Amino acid sequence: EILRCLVGSEMCIRDSFCNPWPKPRHKKRRLTHTRQLEKYKQFLAPKGEIYFKTDDDELFRESLEYFKEAGFEAVKTTENLNEEPKFWENIETEHEIKFKNEGIKIKAGIFRLK
């Protein structure tokens, strides 16, 4: 989902609960993989941001590295979005509500193109 950021006019991307592709041979298909992040840089405005959230611990940990490798800075991250209501103007998805009701922590981050 590509849209205008809520805090300004810079272009941003929202990536919510994408497929975690847990098998090693499939990880390059992740929407947060370094290979994909390099593609986003072609149309993301300077200092544009990616808003990312997931329930998957491994995907979140590895995505932190992918963003760093691709030249994004972590503006803000959390291991439990439910405990930080002012983290961002959150748009709750159907998946997020389901996971929250099951007691699964939602991990999230805002990453800015340097």
C-alpha positions as CSV (number, residue, x, y, z in Angstrom):
1,E,0.0,0.0,0.0
2,I,1.6,3.2,-1.1
3,L,0.3,6.5,0.2
4,R,1.1,9.9,1.6
5,C,2.6,9.8,5.1
6,L,0.3,11.1,7.8
7,V,2.9,13.5,9.2
8,G,4.0,15.1,5.9
9,S,4.0,15.0,2.2
10,E,6.8,12.5,1.7
11,M,5.8,9.2,0.0
12,C,5.7,6.2,2.3
13,I,4.9,2.5,2.1
14,R,2.9,0.5,4.6
15,D,3.7,-3.2,4.8
16,S,1.3,-5.0,7.2
17,F,1.5,-8.7,7.9
18,C,3.2,-9.8,4.7
19,N,4.0,-13.5,4.1
20,P,7.0,-14.3,6.3
21,W,8.4,-16.9,3.9
22,P,10.2,-18.8,6.7
23,K,12.0,-21.4,4.6
24,P,15.6,-20.3,3.9
25,R,15.3,-20.8,0.1
26,H,12.2,-18.5,0.1
27,K,13.4,-15.6,2.2
28,K,14.4,-13.5,-0.8
29,R,10.7,-13.3,-1.6
30,R,10.0,-11.3,1.5
31,L,8.7,-7.8,0.9
32,T,11.3,-6.5,3.4
33,H,14.2,-8.5,1.9
34,T,17.2,-6.3,0.9
35,R,16.5,-7.1,-2.8
36,Q,12.9,-5.7,-2.5
37,L,14.0,-2.7,-0.5
38,E,16.4,-1.8,-3.3
39,K,13.5,-1.8,-5.7
40,Y,11.4,0.5,-3.4
41,K,14.2,3.0,-3.4
42,Q,13.6,3.6,-7.1
43,F,10.3,5.3,-6.4
44,L,10.4,6.2,-2.7
45,A,11.0,9.9,-2.2
46,P,14.2,11.1,-0.4
47,K,13.6,10.5,3.3
48,G,10.5,8.5,2.4
49,E,9.4,6.0,5.0
50,I,8.3,2.4,5.3
51,Y,5.9,1.5,8.0
52,F,6.2,-2.2,8.8
53,K,4.4,-4.5,11.2
54,T,4.2,-8.2,11.7
55,D,3.4,-10.9,14.2
56,D,6.4,-13.0,13.1
57,D,9.4,-12.7,15.4
58,E,12.0,-14.1,12.9
59,L,10.7,-11.9,10.1
60,F,10.9,-8.8,12.3
61,R,14.5,-9.6,13.5
62,E,15.7,-10.4,10.0
63,S,13.9,-7.4,8.5
64,L,15.8,-5.1,10.9
65,E,19.0,-6.3,9.3
66,Y,17.5,-6.0,5.8
67,F,16.6,-2.4,6.3
68,K,20.1,-1.6,7.7
69,E,21.8,-3.4,4.7
70,A,19.6,-1.4,2.2
71,G,20.5,2.0,3.7
72,F,17.4,2.7,5.8
73,E,17.6,4.1,9.3
74,A,15.3,2.8,12.0
75,V,13.3,5.8,13.2
76,K,11.3,3.8,15.7
77,T,10.8,0.1,16.5
78,T,8.8,-1.8,19.0
79,E,8.5,-5.5,20.0
80,N,4.9,-4.9,21.2
81,L,2.8,-2.3,19.4
82,N,-0.1,-2.9,21.8
83,E,1.9,-1.3,24.6
84,E,2.7,1.8,22.6
85,P,-0.6,3.4,21.5
86,K,1.2,6.6,20.4
87,F,3.7,4.8,18.2
88,W,2.0,6.0,15.0
89,E,-1.4,6.6,13.6
90,N,-2.1,2.8,13.5
91,I,-4.6,1.4,11.0
92,E,-5.6,-2.0,12.6
93,T,-5.9,-4.8,10.1
94,E,-8.1,-7.8,10.4
95,H,-5.0,-9.9,11.0
96,E,-3.8,-7.5,13.7
97,I,-7.1,-7.7,15.6
98,K,-7.1,-11.5,15.4
99,F,-3.5,-11.8,16.7
100,K,-4.0,-9.2,19.4
101,N,-7.1,-11.2,20.7
102,E,-4.9,-14.3,20.7
103,G,-2.3,-12.5,22.8
104,I,0.3,-12.4,20.1
105,K,2.6,-9.4,20.2
106,I,2.7,-7.2,17.1
107,K,6.2,-6.0,16.2
108,A,6.5,-2.7,14.2
109,G,9.0,-0.2,12.8
110,I,9.3,3.0,10.9
111,F,12.3,3.0,8.6
112,R,13.5,6.1,6.7
113,L,15.5,6.2,3.5
114,K,18.8,8.0,4.2
